Amino acid sequence: MTLALRAMTRLAVWPDLAETRPSCGTGRALGAARSEILHFHSDHDVDLHLTGRAIRRYADHLKNATAVRMVPGSRWVTIHLEVDSDIDLLLTLVSVALQAHLDGQLTGDDLLPTACNDR
């Protein structure tokens, strides 16, 4: 079983997530009530929709994480899954994303639809 499939299996049972069609048309996606949260694009790459606030708050940590790829100006970050601890990082960041998406913390640009990083 690939790391992406293991992560998808673990996240699919979270009560606030449901499988949905990815807006980019590639891979599989999980979303919350109001927006897409994750796109699984390959056996190793997952795009995660964070808010601008979360990206700014955790920018130093995200930039220093070897598994994280950031695209300037994007509210999506790409997690490259190579080892089990990358799944743990992904689960932590999904929790941060869900909290923002479900607690009404979306403001301004966070409410506008954006393309994931798989372009």
Secondary structure, DSSP 8 states (H G I E B T S, - for coil): --HHHHHHHHHHTSTT-EEE--TTSSSEEEE-SSSEEEEE-SSSEEEEE--HHHHHHTHHHHHH-TTEEE-TT-SEEEEE--SHHHHHHHHHHHHHHHHHHHTT---GGGGS----S--
